[in-house]
């Protein structure tokens, strides 16, 4: 091809934007960028009753957050005069006609503009699916406008693609049925046929088509509000229906631009797996600096829990930033802020005599008392406790009661980490209390 590659993503601002649309935008963006072409974002807002600015603002905000900024932006409601000229010419040239008929919504007769179907077979080559043939006779004479100033989807999309010199139409497979109508209109107005690539369906875990009504499907911007990283959303969506081959699964946007291959888009559906998204998100979180990780964790914690020493412990247990708040709300972090209620029986390790447990705890208290408060680290605490545990001949006899005394939980982080976060005084206080 000697033409500049131009792709477009054309959402309709008639409802909340979902992640399926992100994949469509992403593939168009990747293909344009790797070919040094142009990526267009086009708001298909000709449905005056259902289109709302808040929905348009929503997907623009989303794409800015994801880093998928378009080279050009158009709004169809601002292009009515352009569509009108094409409609007038199509009627004049005999490709369309005005039809008086009953308008269902209004219960009265009015005029619509119908395309005059030549009733022929159309074959087009799809980059993903190969040759596809339709008999357009089944489409009959279809409506392309309610009036000269009220064009409908099939006309506007063809006119816009022609006027904007779009070379590749990369979109979801549910649009395949729209393609024959659009090819007929292209032929009528003398527009070249773009290359088509219809992406596979996005499936749920049960491999049925993912619906906007499924509980795991939420508006796309809510993933930002849950603390997912934009890099992870991009990475995850890219791999639903395409992969570059090999074992590697973690990519940033620049790497995806380099590796994307439109010819490797899969025919079969790709599964939307939230556990996979969480894993990918955690892998991208690991690439952040310790300072950035700490800053985000503290931001998501309640003000009374913002202890920087908690950050490494919390980071091990989360896959997105909202998990930080969930840990706090569930009481999982309470042990660091108030002394636990201790069940005396649970302090005893196996069948060790209580007197022996008390003796070991006293040894621990004495040793910890001698540590410097300024350098009360998990490493220092661990070295100190291990010396006692090894000397007593059974680590469990020493470490189990210490951990339980500090946490009050059957399962908790190791006692060295807890001690460092609590600090020397609170550690000693809790150990003394259980004696």
C-alpha positions as a LaTeX table, in Angstrom:
\begin{tabular}{lrrr}
\hline
Residue & $x$ (\AA) & $y$ (\AA) & $z$ (\AA) \\
\hline
Unk1 & 0.00 & 0.00 & 0.00 \\
Unk2 & 1.20 & 3.50 & $-0.78$ \\
Unk3 & $-1.62$ & 5.22 & 1.14 \\
Unk4 & $-1.08$ & 6.42 & 4.70 \\
Unk5 & $-2.74$ & 3.98 & 7.09 \\
Unk6 & $-5.72$ & 5.50 & 8.90 \\
Unk7 & $-7.78$ & 3.69 & 11.54 \\
Unk8 & $-10.71$ & 4.85 & 13.60 \\
Unk9 & $-12.65$ & 3.92 & 16.68 \\
Unk10 & $-16.21$ & 5.21 & 16.68 \\
Unk11 & $-18.12$ & 4.72 & 19.93 \\
Unk12 & $-21.68$ & 5.88 & 20.44 \\
Unk13 & $-22.18$ & 8.02 & 23.59 \\
Unk14 & $-25.46$ & 6.38 & 24.52 \\
Unk15 & $-24.43$ & 4.57 & 27.71 \\
Unk16 & $-21.58$ & 3.71 & 30.05 \\
Unk17 & $-18.41$ & 2.65 & 28.22 \\
Unk18 & $-17.16$ & $-0.91$ & 28.85 \\
Unk19 & $-13.82$ & $-2.68$ & 28.47 \\
Unk20 & $-14.80$ & $-4.44$ & 25.24 \\
Unk21 & $-14.64$ & $-1.06$ & 23.57 \\
Unk22 & $-11.16$ & $-0.53$ & 24.98 \\
Unk23 & $-9.92$ & $-3.53$ & 23.02 \\
Unk24 & $-11.41$ & $-2.16$ & 19.77 \\
Unk25 & $-9.81$ & 1.23 & 20.37 \\
Unk26 & $-6.50$ & $-0.39$ & 21.36 \\
Unk27 & $-6.13$ & $-2.57$ & 18.24 \\
Unk28 & $-6.90$ & 0.42 & 16.01 \\
Unk29 & $-4.39$ & 2.54 & 17.95 \\
Unk30 & $-1.64$ & $-0.13$ & 17.87 \\
Unk31 & $-2.02$ & $-0.78$ & 14.13 \\
Unk32 & $-1.97$ & 2.91 & 13.24 \\
Unk33 & 1.01 & 3.71 & 15.46 \\
Unk34 & 3.20 & 0.82 & 14.34 \\
Unk35 & 2.63 & 1.90 & 10.73 \\
Unk36 & 3.22 & 5.60 & 11.49 \\
Unk37 & $-0.37$ & 6.23 & 10.51 \\
Unk38 & $-3.29$ & 8.21 & 11.93 \\
Unk39 & $-5.68$ & 7.06 & 14.66 \\
Unk40 & $-9.07$ & 8.80 & 14.76 \\
Unk41 & $-11.59$ & 8.88 & 17.60 \\
Unk42 & $-15.10$ & 9.61 & 16.32 \\
Unk43 & $-18.14$ & 10.16 & 18.51 \\
Unk44 & $-21.17$ & 8.68 & 16.73 \\
Unk45 & $-23.72$ & 10.90 & 18.44 \\
Unk46 & $-26.43$ & 11.19 & 15.77 \\
Unk47 & $-29.00$ & 9.53 & 18.08 \\
Unk48 & $-30.15$ & 12.83 & 19.60 \\
Unk49 & $-32.40$ & 11.26 & 22.22 \\
Unk50 & $-29.97$ & 8.71 & 23.65 \\
Unk51 & $-26.62$ & 10.47 & 23.16 \\
Unk52 & $-25.37$ & 12.28 & 26.24 \\
Unk53 & $-22.31$ & 14.48 & 26.67 \\
Unk54 & $-21.49$ & 12.80 & 29.99 \\
Unk55 & $-20.99$ & 9.48 & 28.18 \\
Unk56 & $-18.76$ & 11.11 & 25.57 \\
Unk57 & $-16.78$ & 12.89 & 28.29 \\
Unk58 & $-16.46$ & 9.51 & 30.01 \\
Unk59 & $-14.78$ & 7.68 & 27.14 \\
Unk60 & $-12.54$ & 10.66 & 26.34 \\
Unk61 & $-11.41$ & 10.72 & 29.99 \\
Unk62 & $-10.87$ & 6.96 & 29.87 \\
Unk63 & $-8.68$ & 7.09 & 26.76 \\
Unk64 & $-6.63$ & 9.92 & 28.21 \\
Unk65 & $-6.04$ & 7.82 & 31.33 \\
Unk66 & $-5.08$ & 4.78 & 29.26 \\
Unk67 & $-2.74$ & 6.78 & 27.04 \\
Unk68 & $-4.74$ & 6.12 & 23.85 \\
Unk69 & $-4.98$ & 9.72 & 22.74 \\
Unk70 & $-6.28$ & 10.13 & 19.18 \\
Unk71 & $-4.51$ & 12.08 & 16.45 \\
Unk72 & $-7.87$ & 13.51 & 15.40 \\
Unk73 & $-11.30$ & 13.75 & 17.02 \\
Unk74 & $-14.66$ & 14.17 & 15.28 \\
Unk75 & $-18.25$ & 14.46 & 16.43 \\
Unk76 & $-20.90$ & 13.29 & 13.96 \\
Unk77 & $-23.52$ & 15.76 & 15.20 \\
Unk78 & $-21.28$ & 18.53 & 13.83 \\
Unk79 & $-21.19$ & 16.98 & 10.33 \\
Unk80 & $-24.90$ & 16.99 & 9.40 \\
Unk81 & $-24.42$ & 19.19 & 6.32 \\
Unk82 & $-21.83$ & 16.77 & 4.91 \\
Unk83 & $-24.23$ & 13.82 & 5.22 \\
Unk84 & $-27.03$ & 15.90 & 3.69 \\
Unk85 & $-24.99$ & 16.51 & 0.50 \\
Unk86 & $-24.36$ & 12.78 & 0.10 \\
Unk87 & $-28.03$ & 11.94 & 0.69 \\
Unk88 & $-29.17$ & 14.50 & $-1.89$ \\
Unk89 & $-26.70$ & 13.13 & $-4.45$ \\
Unk90 & $-27.66$ & 9.52 & $-3.77$ \\
Unk91 & $-31.34$ & 10.36 & $-4.31$ \\
Unk92 & $-30.51$ & 12.35 & $-7.46$ \\
Unk93 & $-28.37$ & 9.50 & $-8.83$ \\
Unk94 & $-31.05$ & 6.88 & $-8.16$ \\
Unk95 & $-29.18$ & 5.04 & $-5.37$ \\
Unk96 & $-31.73$ & 6.09 & $-2.75$ \\
Unk97 & $-35.32$ & 7.31 & $-2.66$ \\
Unk98 & $-37.75$ & 9.07 & $-0.36$ \\
Unk99 & $-40.42$ & 6.75 & 0.97 \\
Unk100 & $-43.63$ & 7.82 & 2.69 \\
Unk101 & $-44.53$ & 5.30 & 5.35 \\
Unk102 & $-45.81$ & 4.93 & 8.86 \\
Unk103 & $-43.28$ & 5.86 & 11.51 \\
Unk104 & $-43.77$ & 3.38 & 14.34 \\
Unk105 & $-42.67$ & 5.65 & 17.16 \\
Unk106 & $-45.08$ & 8.40 & 16.18 \\
Unk107 & $-47.94$ & 6.39 & 14.77 \\
Unk108 & $-48.26$ & 8.59 & 11.72 \\
Unk109 & $-47.06$ & 8.70 & 8.14 \\
Unk110 & $-43.81$ & 10.44 & 7.39 \\
Unk111 & $-40.85$ & 10.34 & 5.02 \\
Unk112 & $-37.72$ & 8.24 & 5.33 \\
Unk113 & $-34.88$ & 7.74 & 2.86 \\
Unk114 & $-34.24$ & 4.19 & 1.76 \\
Unk115 & $-31.26$ & 2.76 & $-0.09$ \\
Unk116 & $-32.21$ & 1.11 & $-3.37$ \\
Unk117 & $-30.81$ & $-2.39$ & $-2.98$ \\
Unk118 & $-29.27$ & $-3.82$ & $-6.20$ \\
Unk119 & $-29.97$ & $-7.32$ & $-4.79$ \\
Unk120 & $-26.63$ & $-8.94$ & $-5.51$ \\
Unk121 & $-24.03$ & $-11.08$ & $-3.81$ \\
Unk122 & $-21.10$ & $-9.35$ & $-2.13$ \\
Unk123 & $-17.82$ & $-10.98$ & $-1.13$ \\
Unk124 & $-15.28$ & $-9.20$ & 1.01 \\
Unk125 & $-12.00$ & $-10.40$ & 2.45 \\
Unk126 & $-11.64$ & $-10.16$ & 6.19 \\
Unk127 & $-8.06$ & $-10.11$ & 7.54 \\
Unk128 & $-9.14$ & $-12.31$ & 10.48 \\
Unk129 & $-11.88$ & $-14.51$ & 9.00 \\
Unk130 & $-11.01$ & $-14.76$ & 5.30 \\
Unk131 & $-13.55$ & $-14.40$ & 2.47 \\
Unk132 & $-17.15$ & $-13.74$ & 3.54 \\
Unk133 & $-20.08$ & $-13.72$ & 1.10 \\
Unk134 & $-23.51$ & $-12.15$ & 1.63 \\
Unk135 & $-26.60$ & $-12.17$ & $-0.56$ \\
Unk136 & $-27.86$ & $-8.61$ & $-0.11$ \\
Unk137 & $-31.34$ & $-9.52$ & $-1.39$ \\
Unk138 & $-32.25$ & $-10.42$ & 2.20 \\
Unk139 & $-31.55$ & $-6.82$ & 3.27 \\
Unk140 & $-34.29$ & $-5.40$ & 1.02 \\
Unk141 & $-34.36$ & $-1.60$ & 0.63 \\
Unk142 & $-32.99$ & $-0.47$ & 4.00 \\
Unk143 & $-33.44$ & 2.93 & 5.65 \\
Unk144 & $-30.35$ & 5.18 & 5.66 \\
Unk145 & $-31.94$ & 8.40 & 7.01 \\
Unk146 & $-35.09$ & 9.60 & 8.74 \\
Unk147 & $-34.77$ & 12.80 & 6.71 \\
Unk148 & $-32.07$ & 14.77 & 4.91 \\
Unk149 & $-30.97$ & 16.20 & 8.26 \\
Unk150 & $-31.33$ & 12.95 & 10.23 \\
Unk151 & $-28.89$ & 10.40 & 8.77 \\
Unk152 & $-28.61$ & 6.96 & 10.31 \\
Unk153 & $-25.61$ & 4.82 & 11.25 \\
Unk154 & $-24.94$ & 2.96 & 7.99 \\
Unk155 & $-24.76$ & 6.15 & 5.96 \\
Unk156 & $-22.76$ & 8.24 & 8.44 \\
Unk157 & $-20.14$ & 5.57 & 9.06 \\
Unk158 & $-19.49$ & 5.10 & 5.33 \\
Unk159 & $-19.37$ & 8.83 & 4.58 \\
Unk160 & $-17.04$ & 9.48 & 7.51 \\
Unk161 & $-14.69$ & 6.63 & 6.63 \\
Unk162 & $-14.52$ & 7.94 & 3.05 \\
Unk163 & $-14.04$ & 11.59 & 4.01 \\
Unk164 & $-11.43$ & 10.70 & 6.64 \\
Unk165 & $-9.54$ & 8.35 & 4.29 \\
Unk166 & $-9.86$ & 5.37 & 6.65 \\
Unk167 & $-7.90$ & 2.43 & 5.25 \\
Unk168 & $-8.63$ & $-0.26$ & 7.88 \\
Unk169 & $-11.85$ & $-0.96$ & 9.77 \\
Unk170 & $-10.89$ & $-3.01$ & 12.83 \\
Unk171 & $-13.95$ & $-3.81$ & 14.92 \\
Unk172 & $-15.82$ & $-6.54$ & 16.81 \\
Unk173 & $-17.36$ & $-9.52$ & 15.05 \\
Unk174 & $-20.91$ & $-8.39$ & 15.86 \\
Unk175 & $-20.41$ & $-5.75$ & 13.14 \\
Unk176 & $-19.99$ & $-8.34$ & 10.37 \\
Unk177 & $-23.71$ & $-8.16$ & 9.59 \\
Unk178 & $-23.36$ & $-4.41$ & 9.00 \\
Unk179 & $-20.63$ & $-4.81$ & 6.41 \\
Unk180 & $-22.71$ & $-5.69$ & 3.29 \\
Unk181 & $-24.96$ & $-2.62$ & 3.73 \\
Unk182 & $-21.91$ & $-0.44$ & 4.14 \\
Unk183 & $-20.20$ & $-1.89$ & 1.06 \\
Unk184 & $-23.32$ & $-1.18$ & $-1.01$ \\
Unk185 & $-23.28$ & 2.45 & 0.16 \\
Unk186 & $-19.53$ & 2.69 & $-0.55$ \\
Unk187 & $-20.15$ & 1.57 & $-4.12$ \\
Unk188 & $-23.01$ & 4.05 & $-4.50$ \\
Unk189 & $-20.90$ & 7.07 & $-3.44$ \\
Unk190 & $-17.71$ & 5.92 & $-5.16$ \\
Unk191 & $-15.77$ & 5.24 & $-1.97$ \\
Unk192 & $-12.90$ & 2.71 & $-1.98$ \\
Unk193 & $-13.46$ & $-0.37$ & 0.13 \\
Unk194 & $-11.36$ & $-0.37$ & 3.33 \\
Unk195 & $-9.66$ & $-3.47$ & 4.66 \\
Unk196 & $-11.81$ & $-5.22$ & 7.28 \\
Unk197 & $-10.62$ & $-7.06$ & 10.38 \\
Unk198 & $-13.37$ & $-8.33$ & 12.67 \\
Unk199 & $-12.10$ & $-9.20$ & 16.14 \\
Unk200 & $-13.30$ & $-12.30$ & 18.03 \\
Unk201 & $-15.99$ & $-12.12$ & 20.69 \\
Unk202 & $-15.06$ & $-11.53$ & 24.32 \\
Unk203 & $-16.33$ & $-14.49$ & 26.33 \\
Unk204 & $-17.14$ & $-15.05$ & 29.99 \\
Unk205 & $-15.57$ & $-17.83$ & 32.07 \\
Unk206 & $-18.21$ & $-20.28$ & 30.82 \\
Unk207 & $-17.20$ & $-19.34$ & 27.26 \\
Unk208 & $-20.59$ & $-17.79$ & 26.51 \\
Unk209 & $-20.63$ & $-14.29$ & 25.01 \\
Unk210 & $-19.83$ & $-11.72$ & 27.68 \\
Unk211 & $-22.82$ & $-9.47$ & 28.24 \\
Unk212 & $-22.91$ & $-5.97$ & 29.73 \\
Unk213 & $-25.35$ & $-7.45$ & 32.24 \\
Unk214 & $-22.84$ & $-9.98$ & 33.59 \\
Unk215 & $-21.84$ & $-9.14$ & 37.20 \\
Unk216 & $-18.10$ & $-8.97$ & 36.45 \\
Unk217 & $-18.72$ & $-6.37$ & 33.73 \\
Unk218 & $-18.50$ & $-2.83$ & 35.09 \\
Unk219 & $-18.04$ & 0.55 & 33.39 \\
Unk220 & $-14.45$ & 0.88 & 32.22 \\
Unk221 & $-13.58$ & 3.94 & 34.30 \\
Unk222 & $-14.48$ & 2.02 & 37.45 \\
Unk223 & $-11.33$ & $-0.06$ & 36.96 \\
Unk224 & $-9.36$ & 3.15 & 37.49 \\
Unk225 & $-11.42$ & 3.84 & 40.62 \\
Unk226 & $-10.58$ & 0.33 & 41.89 \\
Unk227 & $-6.89$ & 1.10 & 41.61 \\
Unk228 & $-5.93$ & $-0.84$ & 38.50 \\
Unk229 & $-2.98$ & 0.58 & 36.54 \\
Unk230 & $-3.68$ & 1.80 & 33.00 \\
Unk231 & $-0.70$ & $-0.23$ & 31.73 \\
Unk232 & $-2.33$ & $-3.38$ & 33.12 \\
Unk233 & $-5.71$ & $-2.70$ & 31.48 \\
Unk234 & $-3.98$ & $-2.13$ & 28.13 \\
Unk235 & $-1.84$ & $-5.28$ & 28.56 \\
Unk236 & $-4.83$ & $-7.43$ & 29.59 \\
Unk237 & $-7.16$ & $-6.27$ & 26.81 \\
Unk238 & $-4.48$ & $-6.69$ & 24.14 \\
Unk239 & $-4.20$ & $-10.40$ & 24.97 \\
Unk240 & $-7.93$ & $-11.17$ & 24.63 \\
Unk241 & $-7.96$ & $-12.45$ & 21.08 \\
Unk242 & $-4.32$ & $-11.84$ & 20.16 \\
Unk243 & $-0.88$ & $-12.75$ & 21.42 \\
Unk244 & 2.61 & $-12.30$ & 20.00 \\
Unk245 & 3.63 & $-15.93$ & 20.54 \\
Unk246 & 6.05 & $-17.20$ & 23.16 \\
Unk247 & 5.67 & $-17.34$ & 26.93 \\
Unk248 & 5.93 & $-13.65$ & 27.74 \\
Unk249 & 2.69 & $-11.95$ & 28.82 \\
Unk250 & 3.70 & $-8.61$ & 30.37 \\
Unk251 & 4.01 & $-5.68$ & 27.95 \\
Unk252 & 3.81 & $-1.91$ & 28.10 \\
Unk253 & 2.14 & 0.16 & 25.39 \\
Unk254 & 5.36 & 0.88 & 23.47 \\
Unk255 & 6.16 & $-2.85$ & 23.36 \\
Unk256 & 2.65 & $-3.68$ & 22.17 \\
Unk257 & 2.95 & $-1.13$ & 19.35 \\
Unk258 & 6.14 & $-2.89$ & 18.26 \\
Unk259 & 4.85 & $-6.45$ & 18.56 \\
Unk260 & 1.20 & $-6.16$ & 17.44 \\
Unk261 & 0.43 & $-8.16$ & 14.30 \\
Unk262 & $-3.01$ & $-7.71$ & 12.77 \\
Unk263 & $-2.60$ & $-11.03$ & 10.96 \\
Unk264 & $-2.34$ & $-12.86$ & 14.31 \\
Unk265 & $-5.73$ & $-11.77$ & 15.64 \\
Unk266 & $-7.49$ & $-15.01$ & 16.55 \\
Unk267 & $-10.74$ & $-16.22$ & 15.01 \\
Unk268 & $-12.07$ & $-17.80$ & 18.19 \\
Unk269 & $-13.31$ & $-15.85$ & 21.19 \\
Unk270 & $-11.05$ & $-14.74$ & 24.03 \\
Unk271 & $-12.01$ & $-15.17$ & 27.70 \\
Unk272 & $-12.39$ & $-12.21$ & 30.06 \\
Unk273 & $-10.81$ & $-13.53$ & 33.25 \\
Unk274 & $-10.68$ & $-11.10$ & 36.17 \\
Unk275 & $-8.11$ & $-13.28$ & 37.98 \\
Unk276 & $-5.81$ & $-12.90$ & 34.95 \\
Unk277 & $-6.32$ & $-9.13$ & 35.03 \\
Unk278 & $-5.42$ & $-9.07$ & 38.74 \\
Unk279 & $-2.25$ & $-11.07$ & 38.06 \\
Unk280 & $-1.21$ & $-8.78$ & 35.19 \\
Unk281 & $-1.94$ & $-5.74$ & 37.32 \\
Unk282 & 0.26 & $-7.04$ & 40.14 \\
Unk283 & 3.10 & $-7.66$ & 37.69 \\
Unk284 & 2.89 & $-4.03$ & 36.56 \\
Unk285 & 2.70 & $-2.86$ & 40.18 \\
Unk286 & 5.97 & $-4.68$ & 40.87 \\
Unk287 & 7.65 & $-2.46$ & 38.28 \\
Unk288 & 6.87 & 0.66 & 40.33 \\
Unk289 & 9.50 & 2.17 & 42.61 \\
Unk290 & 9.27 & 1.42 & 46.37 \\
Unk291 & 8.45 & 5.11 & 46.90 \\
Unk292 & 5.54 & 4.97 & 44.45 \\
Unk293 & 4.21 & 1.75 & 46.01 \\
Unk294 & 4.38 & 3.22 & 49.51 \\
Unk295 & 2.70 & 6.46 & 48.40 \\
Unk296 & $-0.24$ & 4.61 & 46.85 \\
Unk297 & $-0.70$ & 2.22 & 49.76 \\
Unk298 & $-0.74$ & 5.06 & 52.28 \\
Unk299 & $-3.22$ & 6.99 & 50.12 \\
Unk300 & $-5.67$ & 4.05 & 50.17 \\
Unk301 & $-5.34$ & 3.47 & 53.93 \\
Unk302 & $-7.57$ & 5.24 & 56.48 \\
Unk303 & $-5.75$ & 8.22 & 57.99 \\
Unk304 & $-5.34$ & 6.53 & 61.36 \\
Unk305 & $-3.52$ & 3.58 & 59.73 \\
Unk306 & $-0.98$ & 5.38 & 57.55 \\
Unk307 & 2.14 & 3.73 & 58.93 \\
Unk308 & 4.86 & 3.45 & 56.23 \\
Unk309 & 6.17 & 0.28 & 57.88 \\
Unk310 & 2.94 & $-1.47$ & 56.83 \\
Unk311 & 3.53 & $-0.88$ & 53.10 \\
Unk312 & 5.77 & $-3.91$ & 52.30 \\
Unk313 & 3.49 & $-6.27$ & 54.24 \\
Unk314 & 0.35 & $-4.94$ & 52.54 \\
Unk315 & 1.96 & $-5.01$ & 49.09 \\
Unk316 & 2.49 & $-8.78$ & 49.35 \\
Unk317 & $-1.26$ & $-9.26$ & 49.83 \\
Unk318 & $-2.82$ & $-7.06$ & 47.15 \\
Unk319 & $-3.27$ & $-7.12$ & 43.38 \\
Unk320 & $-4.79$ & $-3.63$ & 43.00 \\
Unk321 & $-4.82$ & $-0.52$ & 45.17 \\
Unk322 & $-8.45$ & $-0.94$ & 46.28 \\
Unk323 & $-7.39$ & $-4.16$ & 48.02 \\
Unk324 & $-5.59$ & $-1.93$ & 50.55 \\
Unk325 & $-8.87$ & $-0.40$ & 51.67 \\
Unk326 & $-10.50$ & $-3.85$ & 51.70 \\
Unk327 & $-7.78$ & $-5.18$ & 54.04 \\
Unk328 & $-8.31$ & $-2.24$ & 56.38 \\
Unk329 & $-12.11$ & $-2.47$ & 56.34 \\
Unk330 & $-12.08$ & $-6.23$ & 56.97 \\
Unk331 & $-10.07$ & $-5.80$ & 60.19 \\
Unk332 & $-7.03$ & $-7.61$ & 58.81 \\
Unk333 & $-4.78$ & $-4.74$ & 59.89 \\
Unk334 & $-6.34$ & $-4.12$ & 63.30 \\
Unk335 & $-3.67$ & $-6.15$ & 65.09 \\
Unk336 & $-1.15$ & $-3.38$ & 64.34 \\
Unk337 & $-3.25$ & $-0.73$ & 66.04 \\
Unk338 & $-4.77$ & $-2.35$ & 69.12 \\
Unk339 & $-3.65$ & $-5.17$ & 71.38 \\
Unk340 & $-5.51$ & $-8.39$ & 70.53 \\
Unk341 & $-7.67$ & $-10.49$ & 72.82 \\
Unk342 & $-5.62$ & $-13.61$ & 73.50 \\
Unk343 & $-6.93$ & $-17.13$ & 74.08 \\
Unk344 & $-4.65$ & $-18.58$ & 76.75 \\
Unk345 & $-4.92$ & $-22.12$ & 75.38 \\
Unk346 & $-3.67$ & $-21.04$ & 71.95 \\
Unk347 & $-0.43$ & $-19.74$ & 73.42 \\
Unk348 & 0.64 & $-23.28$ & 74.23 \\
Unk349 & 2.66 & $-24.95$ & 71.49 \\
Unk350 & 1.61 & $-28.59$ & 71.06 \\
Unk351 & 1.96 & $-30.22$ & 74.50 \\
Unk352 & 4.63 & $-27.95$ & 75.93 \\
Unk353 & 4.03 & $-27.13$ & 79.61 \\
Unk354 & 2.69 & $-23.59$ & 80.23 \\
Unk355 & 5.57 & $-23.00$ & 82.62 \\
Unk356 & 8.01 & $-23.64$ & 79.76 \\
Unk357 & 6.12 & $-21.21$ & 77.51 \\
Unk358 & 6.34 & $-18.52$ & 80.22 \\
Unk359 & 10.05 & $-19.18$ & 80.65 \\
Unk360 & 10.64 & $-18.80$ & 76.90 \\
Unk361 & 8.60 & $-15.58$ & 76.74 \\
Unk362 & 10.66 & $-14.12$ & 79.59 \\
Unk363 & 13.86 & $-14.95$ & 77.68 \\
Unk364 & 12.43 & $-13.21$ & 74.61 \\
Unk365 & 11.41 & $-10.12$ & 76.63 \\
Unk366 & 14.87 & $-9.86$ & 78.18 \\
Unk367 & 16.61 & $-10.17$ & 74.79 \\
Unk368 & 14.29 & $-7.69$ & 73.02 \\
Unk369 & 14.70 & $-5.19$ & 75.87 \\
Unk370 & 18.39 & $-5.05$ & 75.06 \\
Unk371 & 17.79 & $-4.13$ & 71.39 \\
Unk372 & 18.07 & $-0.47$ & 70.38 \\
Unk373 & 14.68 & 1.15 & 69.74 \\
Unk374 & 16.21 & 3.22 & 66.92 \\
Unk375 & 17.24 & 0.10 & 65.06 \\
Unk376 & 14.35 & $-2.21$ & 65.90 \\
Unk377 & 14.16 & $-4.00$ & 62.55 \\
Unk378 & 12.70 & $-7.36$ & 61.58 \\
Unk379 & 16.24 & $-8.58$ & 60.88 \\
Unk380 & 17.44 & $-7.67$ & 64.38 \\
Unk381 & 14.35 & $-9.21$ & 65.99 \\
Unk382 & 14.71 & $-12.37$ & 63.90 \\
Unk383 & 18.38 & $-12.82$ & 64.76 \\
Unk384 & 17.62 & $-12.33$ & 68.45 \\
Unk385 & 14.67 & $-14.77$ & 68.54 \\
Unk386 & 16.48 & $-17.39$ & 66.49 \\
Unk387 & 19.38 & $-17.47$ & 68.95 \\
Unk388 & 16.91 & $-18.23$ & 71.75 \\
Unk389 & 14.90 & $-20.72$ & 69.65 \\
Unk390 & 18.00 & $-22.65$ & 68.59 \\
Unk391 & 19.34 & $-22.66$ & 72.14 \\
Unk392 & 16.07 & $-24.10$ & 73.44 \\
Unk393 & 16.21 & $-26.84$ & 70.80 \\
Unk394 & 12.71 & $-26.32$ & 69.36 \\
Unk395 & 11.88 & $-23.21$ & 67.32 \\
Unk396 & 8.12 & $-23.74$ & 67.56 \\
Unk397 & 8.22 & $-23.56$ & 71.37 \\
Unk398 & 9.57 & $-20.00$ & 71.12 \\
Unk399 & 8.24 & $-18.56$ & 67.88 \\
Unk400 & 4.63 & $-19.80$ & 68.07 \\
Unk401 & 3.71 & $-18.13$ & 71.37 \\
Unk402 & 5.51 & $-14.93$ & 70.37 \\
Unk403 & 3.62 & $-14.71$ & 67.08 \\
Unk404 & 0.27 & $-15.46$ & 68.70 \\
Unk405 & 0.93 & $-13.04$ & 71.59 \\
Unk406 & 1.63 & $-10.23$ & 69.13 \\
Unk407 & $-1.18$ & $-10.96$ & 66.64 \\
Unk408 & $-3.94$ & $-12.82$ & 68.47 \\
Unk409 & $-4.55$ & $-14.67$ & 65.17 \\
Unk410 & $-4.21$ & $-18.29$ & 64.12 \\
Unk411 & $-2.65$ & $-17.08$ & 60.90 \\
Unk412 & $-0.61$ & $-13.91$ & 60.64 \\
Unk413 & 2.64 & $-12.50$ & 59.26 \\
Unk414 & 5.77 & $-13.77$ & 60.95 \\
Unk415 & 6.52 & $-12.31$ & 64.41 \\
Unk416 & 9.61 & $-10.43$ & 63.25 \\
Unk417 & 7.60 & $-8.32$ & 60.78 \\
Unk418 & 4.85 & $-7.70$ & 63.34 \\
Unk419 & 7.41 & $-6.63$ & 65.96 \\
Unk420 & 9.10 & $-4.16$ & 63.61 \\
Unk421 & 5.76 & $-2.53$ & 62.73 \\
Unk422 & 4.58 & $-2.42$ & 66.37 \\
Unk423 & 7.86 & $-1.03$ & 67.63 \\
Unk424 & 9.85 & $-2.09$ & 70.68 \\
Unk425 & 7.57 & $-0.74$ & 73.42 \\
Unk426 & 4.32 & $-2.18$ & 72.07 \\
Unk427 & 6.04 & $-5.52$ & 71.35 \\
Unk428 & 7.26 & $-5.77$ & 74.94 \\
Unk429 & 3.87 & $-4.69$ & 76.28 \\
Unk430 & 2.02 & $-7.45$ & 74.43 \\
Unk431 & 4.52 & $-10.14$ & 75.42 \\
Unk432 & 4.38 & $-9.05$ & 79.08 \\
Unk433 & 0.58 & $-9.02$ & 79.00 \\
Unk434 & 0.28 & $-12.69$ & 77.97 \\
Unk435 & 2.65 & $-13.85$ & 80.70 \\
\hline
\end{tabular}
